[in-house]
Amino acid sequence: MDGQPRIGVVGATGAVGRVTLELLRERGHERVRAFASARSAGATLDGLEVEEATPEALSAGDLDVCLFSVGTAASRELVPHAVEGGALVVDKSSAYRLADGVPLVVPEVNGAAARDHAGVVANPNCSSIPLSLVLAPLRDAAGLRRARVATYQSVSGAGSQAMERLRAEPSDGHDLRMDWTFDGVEFDEEEKIRLETRKILGEPGLPISASCVRVPVLVGHAEAVWVETEEPVSPEDAERILGAAPGIELEPFPSPGKAAGGDHALVGRIRRDPADPSALALFLACDNLRKGAALNAIQIVELLLGERDRAAA
């Protein structure tokens, strides 16, 4: 690659894709192309003409990086073609997150794992990312015994159309059904958080349980977290540990509104769990479109390109 990387944003017209284009511009990336489905091809988005995301276009060899923000089926179809064309792919769908040999990366937590890719790096679920940011420093300081989380996820996690429906008809919540597969035991989203967080942390046996709901909020996921550590950690020590951790900003009362538009997970209400004095309870909020999706993917790319440039120097 000469100079700036040639970046393709696949799924550019969606909620995450639009934020991806915005962040790439903010961070000085200029060689960017927008791709979407046939029905969006030819439209103009953020000053870019939208191209149709076809196997031929993505395998042409004129892209260095492809950031995918499309559904699982589309990723499975198109990602191999982008890799065939020589691009590094960071995929946001669940298609590759738990696949053997595909790193699942939160740069502040396990950035080194991104190096071991064979063309594809997976971007975690928008709830797994902030949870991992919190659990990793506590694990490093005191070990982890168990984690429980309840998530309150904004409608932007369900895509642009869900956001438009909420804007058009302020909801009392009755139509915010979860669009996740239910198998009688747990929602697919709850399983994702459990399995993905284990993979990110490199803790395959860590007991993690999750309960997930969708709430009538446009942007910003919130999570109530209960953590049992191997060694005792006081709320004061936990605040010090988390306050020094990358990707985290301490906030007395985190909320989706405060997190929206920001690049950190806001963490606060750190206290002893009244049901277990040896455990901690805390609350977090994170912009699910930025750090929960687009920004994390861009950070993965910048991490790998930075290492490439340093090696070439």
C-alpha positions in Angstrom: 0.0 0.0 0.0 1.3 3.4 -0.9 0.2 6.3 1.3 -3.2 6.2 2.7 -5.1 2.8 2.5 -7.9 2.4 0.0 -10.9 1.7 2.2 -14.2 0.3 1.2 -17.2 0.6 3.5 -19.7 -2.2 2.8 -23.1 -1.4 4.1 -22.4 2.3 4.0 -26.1 3.4 3.9 -26.9 1.6 7.2 -26.7 3.1 10.7 -23.2 1.8 11.4 -22.0 2.4 7.9 -22.9 6.1 8.0 -21.1 6.5 11.3 -18.1 4.6 9.8 -17.9 7.1 7.0 -18.2 10.0 9.4 -15.4 8.6 11.7 -13.1 7.9 8.7 -13.4 11.5 7.6 -12.8 12.8 11.2 -9.7 10.6 11.4 -8.2 11.9 8.2 -8.9 8.9 5.9 -9.5 10.2 2.4 -9.3 7.2 0.0 -12.8 5.9 0.9 -15.4 4.2 -1.2 -19.0 3.4 -0.2 -20.7 0.1 -1.1 -24.3 -1.0 -0.5 -27.1 -3.1 -2.0 -28.3 -2.7 -5.6 -31.2 -0.5 -4.5 -28.8 2.1 -3.1 -26.3 2.0 -5.9 -25.9 5.4 -7.6 -27.0 7.5 -4.6 -24.7 10.0 -3.1 -23.7 9.6 0.5 -21.3 11.9 2.4 -20.1 13.2 -0.9 -19.4 9.6 -2.2 -21.3 7.8 -5.0 -22.6 4.5 -3.6 -21.4 1.5 -5.5 -23.1 -1.9 -5.6 -21.4 -4.4 -3.3 -20.9 -7.3 -5.8 -18.4 -10.1 -5.7 -16.7 -8.7 -8.8 -16.4 -5.2 -7.3 -15.0 -6.4 -4.0 -12.5 -8.9 -5.5 -11.1 -6.4 -8.1 -7.9 -5.9 -6.1 -8.3 -2.1 -5.8 -9.1 -2.0 -2.0 -6.7 -2.4 0.9 -9.3 -2.6 3.6 -13.0 -3.5 3.7 -15.1 -2.6 6.7 -18.3 -4.7 6.6 -21.5 -3.6 8.3 -24.0 -5.9 6.7 -26.1 -8.9 7.8 -24.6 -12.3 8.5 -25.7 -13.9 5.2 -24.3 -11.0 3.1 -21.0 -11.1 5.0 -20.7 -14.8 4.4 -21.3 -14.3 0.7 -19.1 -11.2 0.1 -16.3 -11.3 2.6 -14.4 -14.1 0.9 -14.4 -12.1 -2.4 -12.9 -9.1 -0.6 -10.2 -11.3 0.9 -9.6 -12.8 -2.5 -9.0 -9.3 -3.9 -6.3 -8.8 -1.3 -8.2 -6.6 1.2 -8.0 -6.8 5.0 -11.6 -7.3 6.2 -13.0 -6.2 9.5 -16.5 -7.7 9.7 -19.2 -6.5 12.1 -21.7 -9.3 11.7 -21.8 -12.5 13.7 -20.6 -14.5 10.7 -17.0 -14.9 11.8 -16.9 -13.9 15.4 -16.7 -17.4 16.9 -15.0 -19.0 13.9 -11.7 -20.8 14.6 -8.7 -18.9 13.3 -10.6 -15.6 13.1 -9.5 -13.1 15.8 -12.3 -11.3 17.7 -10.8 -8.0 18.8 -11.3 -5.1 21.1 -8.0 -3.2 20.6 -7.7 -2.0 24.2 -8.2 -5.5 25.5 -6.6 -8.0 23.0 -5.2 -5.9 20.2 -2.2 -8.3 19.8 -4.7 -11.0 18.6 -5.5 -9.0 15.5 -2.1 -9.9 14.1 -3.0 -13.6 13.8 -5.5 -13.1 11.0 -5.8 -14.7 7.6 -7.5 -11.8 6.0 -10.5 -11.4 8.3 -10.8 -9.9 11.8 -14.1 -10.0 13.5 -15.7 -7.0 15.3 -17.6 -8.0 18.4 -21.2 -7.4 19.4 -22.0 -3.9 20.5 -22.6 -5.1 24.1 -19.6 -7.4 24.3 -17.2 -4.6 23.5 -17.9 -2.3 26.6 -18.4 -5.4 28.8 -14.9 -6.6 27.8 -13.4 -3.1 28.4 -14.7 -3.3 32.0 -13.9 -7.0 32.8 -10.3 -7.0 31.4 -8.7 -4.6 33.8 -10.5 -6.1 36.8 -9.3 -9.6 35.6 -5.8 -8.3 35.3 -5.9 -6.9 38.8 -7.8 -9.5 40.7 -8.9 -12.4 38.5 -12.4 -13.1 37.5 -14.7 -15.7 39.0 -18.1 -14.8 37.4 -19.9 -12.0 35.6 -23.6 -11.2 35.2 -25.0 -8.5 33.0 -28.3 -7.0 32.1 -28.3 -5.0 28.9 -30.7 -2.2 27.8 -30.1 -1.9 24.1 -31.1 1.0 21.9 -33.1 0.6 18.7 -30.1 1.7 16.6 -28.8 -1.8 17.3 -31.6 -3.1 15.1 -30.7 -0.8 12.2 -31.7 2.4 10.5 -35.3 1.3 9.9 -35.9 0.7 13.6 -34.6 4.1 14.3 -36.9 5.7 11.8 -39.9 3.8 13.3 -39.1 5.1 16.7 -38.7 8.7 15.4 -42.0 8.5 13.6 -44.0 6.9 16.4 -42.8 7.5 19.9 -43.3 4.1 21.4 -44.5 2.9 24.8 -42.3 -0.2 24.2 -45.1 -2.6 23.2 -43.7 -3.0 19.6 -40.0 -3.3 20.6 -40.0 -7.0 20.2 -36.5 -8.5 20.2 -35.4 -9.5 16.8 -33.2 -12.3 18.2 -33.6 -16.0 17.9 -35.1 -17.7 20.9 -34.3 -21.3 21.6 -36.2 -21.8 24.8 -33.2 -21.2 27.0 -31.7 -17.8 26.0 -31.8 -15.3 23.3 -29.2 -15.5 20.6 -28.0 -12.0 21.7 -27.4 -13.3 25.2 -25.4 -16.3 23.9 -23.3 -13.9 21.8 -22.4 -11.8 24.8 -21.4 -14.9 26.8 -19.3 -16.6 24.1 -17.8 -13.5 22.6 -16.7 -12.0 25.9 -15.0 -15.3 26.8 -13.1 -15.3 23.4 -12.0 -11.7 23.7 -10.7 -12.2 27.2 -9.2 -15.5 26.5 -11.2 -17.1 29.3 -13.2 -19.9 27.7 -14.5 -21.3 31.0 -15.5 -17.9 32.6 -19.1 -18.1 33.9 -21.0 -15.3 32.2 -24.8 -14.9 32.2 -26.7 -12.1 30.3 -30.3 -10.9 30.0 -31.0 -8.5 27.1 -33.9 -6.2 26.3 -34.5 -3.6 23.7 -35.5 -0.1 25.0 -37.1 2.9 23.3 -33.8 4.9 23.1 -32.3 5.9 19.7 -28.6 5.5 20.4 -26.6 4.2 23.3 -26.6 0.8 25.1 -26.6 0.6 28.9 -25.5 -2.4 31.0 -25.8 -3.3 34.7 -22.9 -5.5 35.6 -22.2 -7.7 38.6 -18.6 -9.0 38.9 -17.1 -11.6 41.2 -13.3 -11.4 41.4 -10.8 -14.0 42.6 -9.2 -11.5 45.0 -11.2 -8.9 46.9 -11.5 -5.5 45.3 -13.0 -2.5 47.1 -15.2 -0.1 45.2 -12.4 2.5 45.6 -9.8 0.2 44.1 -12.1 -0.8 41.3 -12.7 2.9 40.5 -9.0 3.5 40.4 -8.4 0.4 38.2 -11.1 1.3 35.8 -10.3 5.0 35.7 -6.8 4.1 34.5 -8.0 1.6 31.8 -8.0 2.5 28.1 -11.4 3.0 26.5 -13.1 3.8 29.8 -14.3 7.2 31.2 -15.6 7.4 34.8 -19.0 9.0 35.1 -21.0 9.1 38.3 -24.3 8.3 36.6 -23.7 6.8 33.1 -26.6 7.0 30.6 -27.1 6.4 26.9 -27.7 10.2 26.5 -24.3 11.0 28.0 -22.6 8.2 26.0 -24.1 9.1 22.6 -21.5 10.7 20.4 -18.6 9.7 22.6 -15.8 7.3 22.0 -15.5 5.7 25.5 -17.5 3.4 27.7 -18.9 5.5 30.6 -18.6 3.5 33.8 -20.0 4.5 37.2 -22.1 3.5 40.2 -19.3 1.2 41.3 -20.3 -0.3 44.6 -20.3 -3.5 46.6 -23.0 -6.0 45.6 -25.4 -5.9 48.5 -26.2 -9.6 47.9 -22.5 -10.6 48.0 -20.1 -8.3 49.8 -17.2 -9.9 48.0 -18.6 -8.9 44.6 -18.9 -5.6 42.7 -21.9 -4.0 41.0 -21.5 -1.2 38.4 -23.3 0.5 35.5 -22.0 1.4 32.1 -23.2 3.1 28.9 -21.7 3.2 25.5 -22.5 4.6 22.0 -23.3 1.4 20.2 -22.7 2.9 16.8 -19.3 4.3 17.6 -17.2 2.4 20.0 -19.7 -0.4 20.0 -19.3 -0.9 16.2 -17.7 1.6 13.7 -14.9 3.0 15.9 -13.8 -0.4 17.2 -13.5 -1.6 13.6 -11.5 1.4 12.5 -9.2 1.1 15.6 -8.5 -2.5 14.5 -7.5 -1.3 11.0 -5.4 1.5 12.4 -3.6 -0.8 14.8 -2.7 -3.2 12.0 -1.7 -0.5 9.6 0.4 1.2 12.3 2.3 -2.0 12.9 2.8 -2.5 9.2 4.2 1.1 8.8 6.5 0.7 11.8 7.8 -2.6 10.4 8.5 -0.9 7.1 10.3 2.1 8.6 
